[in-house]
Amino acid sequence: MLGLDLRTARVVWTASFMLLLMYAAYVARGTLLVVVFAVFFSYLMYPLIGLLERTLPKKVPQTVSIALGFAIVISVIAIASALLGPRIVDQATHLGQKIPELVKDPNALNKVPLPRFLESFRPRIIGFLQEQFQEGSGTVVPIAKRVGTTVLYAASNLIYLVLVPILSFLLIKEGPGMRTTVLGWMTPRYAALWGKITNDLSFTLSKYVRALLLLSLSTLVAYGTAFSLMGVSYALVLAAVAAVLEFIPFVGPLVALVGSVAIAAVTGFDSLLLLSGFIVGYRVFQDYVLNPYLMSEGVEVSPLLVIVGLLVGDEIGGVAGIFLSVPLMAAVKIIVGHAWAAHRASARGLGPGSTSVDVGEQHAMPAETRVVERKG
């Protein structure tokens, strides 16, 4: 037909459909990011909801257990924000006001440690930073105005803070039924394949998201406590920034290390060796003890792909794209792995789901799905 055989036509149609789907996803990336964050928030909620369902009487409706779990988590977040939020905001505001003075002060910049091979270039580096800051201060909107604009922008997007928990609630409540319905539309062979894919995605990404949250909280507590005991200025701000940067693999912890030492140096902290030693020691403990324990069955993506993913994520989705790049690459890796296994199985005359390798193979159904279907 038109010089194309049926196989070629199918390939062209599939490629065109995938390109159209990718374009649609790019256009609607803002909405998709909200949905993705809702899915990740759901993964964080599943263990608590499962505990509540096992603890509460069986006659308690599932919706009540889910609502109670959300109420507990939101209350904890609100209390923590009320206790730490004002102090972090005050320190951040004071630091933002002091940075221009520190950049203009050569004595403060001379305290910033540099690698030995860069020490001879210190005067040039200081001059370059001061020149860039002076040019920027004359051409860019004043700092106070930029901060005000940022606050207004954040306030205009507070709706997302409401939408994410609502979507998470609905996903936990309706997700298993939706999964069963969608798989029911497929033939048995492809339902088996996509059932394994969704099980793998749920199992792997849930462990990854929970591990990242625990690592972030660990960094917040460790840095906040140690920096405060050492007398580092702006301890809570530095700890909070380091905790957020934990969500960016490889690059985030390095930026947190350099930034913390630099801020401590220019604000007059003398024991930089002690501070650097603590951060390096904590990184060794986290990377070789805590991280492997929490992510024993989590995401495995090569460092090169992580760096490329971070750059691509920044181009497509900005800061949110950076945070989501690694789990999305892991999801693509799982889907491609199952698709390739299904293709090889089909070539040998087996079903497309016959030889798929399942990370959570011993789980016929992911724990998250079993939790919400216990009372179904």
Secondary structure as the mmCIF struct_conf table of DSSP 4:
data_model
#
loop_
_struct_conf.conf_type_id
_struct_conf.id
_struct_conf.beg_label_comp_id
_struct_conf.beg_label_asym_id
_struct_conf.beg_label_seq_id
_struct_conf.end_label_comp_id
_struct_conf.end_label_asym_id
_struct_conf.end_label_seq_id
TURN_TY1_P TURN_TY1_P1 LEU A 2 GLY A 3
HELX_RH_AL_P HELX_RH_AL_P1 LEU A 6 VAL A 27
TURN_TY1_P TURN_TY1_P2 ALA A 28 ALA A 28
HELX_RH_AL_P HELX_RH_AL_P2 ARG A 29 THR A 55
BEND BEND1 LEU A 56 LEU A 56
TURN_TY1_P TURN_TY1_P3 LYS A 58 LYS A 59
BEND BEND2 VAL A 60 VAL A 60
HELX_RH_AL_P HELX_RH_AL_P3 GLN A 62 LYS A 104
HELX_RH_AL_P HELX_RH_AL_P4 PRO A 106 ASN A 110
TURN_TY1_P TURN_TY1_P4 LYS A 111 LYS A 111
BEND BEND3 VAL A 112 VAL A 112
HELX_RH_3T_P HELX_RH_3T_P1 ARG A 116 PHE A 121
HELX_RH_AL_P HELX_RH_AL_P5 ARG A 122 THR A 139
BEND BEND4 VAL A 140 VAL A 140
HELX_LH_PP_P HELX_LH_PP_P1 VAL A 141 PRO A 142
HELX_RH_AL_P HELX_RH_AL_P6 ILE A 143 SER A 156
TURN_TY1_P TURN_TY1_P5 ASN A 157 LEU A 158
HELX_RH_AL_P HELX_RH_AL_P7 ILE A 159 GLY A 184
TURN_TY1_P TURN_TY1_P6 TRP A 185 TRP A 185
BEND BEND5 MET A 186 MET A 186
HELX_RH_AL_P HELX_RH_AL_P8 PRO A 188 MET A 230
TURN_TY1_P TURN_TY1_P7 GLY A 231 GLY A 231
TURN_TY1_P TURN_TY1_P8 SER A 233 TYR A 234
HELX_RH_AL_P HELX_RH_AL_P9 ALA A 235 LEU A 245
TURN_TY1_P TURN_TY1_P9 GLU A 246 PHE A 247
BEND BEND6 ILE A 248 ILE A 248
TURN_TY1_P TURN_TY1_P10 PRO A 249 PHE A 250
HELX_RH_AL_P HELX_RH_AL_P10 VAL A 251 VAL A 266
TURN_TY1_P TURN_TY1_P11 THR A 267 GLY A 268
HELX_RH_AL_P HELX_RH_AL_P11 LEU A 272 PHE A 285
HELX_RH_PI_P HELX_RH_PI_P1 GLN A 286 LEU A 290
HELX_RH_AL_P HELX_RH_AL_P12 ASN A 291 LEU A 294
TURN_TY1_P TURN_TY1_P12 MET A 295 GLU A 297
BEND BEND7 GLY A 298 GLY A 298
HELX_RH_AL_P HELX_RH_AL_P13 PRO A 303 ALA A 347
TURN_TY1_P TURN_TY1_P13 ARG A 348 GLY A 349
TURN_TY1_P TURN_TY1_P14 PRO A 352 GLY A 353
BEND BEND8 SER A 354 THR A 355
TURN_TY1_P TURN_TY1_P15 VAL A 359 GLN A 362
BEND BEND9 ALA A 364 MET A 365
HELX_RH_AL_P HELX_RH_AL_P14 ALA A 367 GLU A 373
TURN_TY1_P TURN_TY1_P16 ARG A 374 LYS A 375
#
